[in-house]
């Protein structure tokens, strides 16, 4: 298994952030090798909660911080 989901430090930070916001955090082991599934699931959640973007506005941001994301489906 590989991928970002297996990064122990990232898991620890996300667990702390989740606890601070009254949420639980878990990592589904079967998806840790393919972030495409997690990205697609997040996109579906965003779409179902009314988040719409123009294709030209959908760029990869390598330094995008997880604590800067507006989580409208929470």
C-alpha positions in Angstrom: 0.0 0.0 0.0 1.1 3.5 -0.7 -0.3 7.0 -1.1 -0.9 10.0 1.0 -3.4 8.2 3.2 -0.5 6.1 4.6 1.5 9.1 5.8 1.5 8.8 9.6 2.1 12.5 10.3 -0.7 13.5 8.0 -3.1 11.1 9.7 -2.1 12.4 13.1 -2.7 16.0 12.0 -6.1 15.2 10.4 -7.1 13.3 13.6 -6.3 16.4 15.7 -8.1 18.8 13.3 -11.1 16.5 13.2 -11.3 16.3 17.0 -11.1 20.1 17.3 -14.1 20.4 15.1 -16.1 17.7 16.9 -15.7 15.1 14.1 -14.2 11.7 13.9 -11.4 10.7 11.5 -10.8 7.4 9.9 -8.7 6.1 7.0 -10.3 3.3 5.0 -7.3 1.1 4.4 -8.7 -0.3 1.1 -8.5 3.1 -0.5 -5.1 4.3 0.7 -3.4 3.3 -2.5 -5.6 5.3 -4.8 -6.5 8.9 -4.0 -8.6 9.1 -7.1 -11.5 7.4 -5.2 -11.2 9.9 -2.4 -11.1 12.9 -4.8 -14.1 11.6 -6.7 -16.1 11.0 -3.5 -15.3 14.6 -2.3 -16.3 15.9 -5.7 -19.6 14.1 -5.4 -20.2 15.5 -1.9 -19.4 19.0 -3.1 -21.7 18.6 -6.1 -24.6 17.3 -4.1 -24.3 20.3 -1.7 -24.4 22.8 -4.5 -20.7 23.5 -5.1 -20.3 24.3 -8.8 -17.1 25.4 -10.7 -16.2 26.2 -14.2 -13.7 23.8 -15.7 -11.1 26.6 -16.1 -11.3 27.2 -12.4 -10.5 23.6 -11.4 -6.7 23.7 -11.1 -4.4 21.6 -8.9 -3.1 23.4 -6.0 -0.1 21.5 -4.5 0.1 23.7 -1.5 -3.6 23.9 -0.7 -4.0 23.4 3.0 -6.7 21.0 4.3 -7.7 23.5 7.0 -8.5 26.2 4.3 -11.2 24.1 2.7 -14.9 25.2 3.2 -16.6 21.9 4.1 -20.2 22.8 3.2 -21.5 19.2 3.5 -20.6 18.9 7.2 
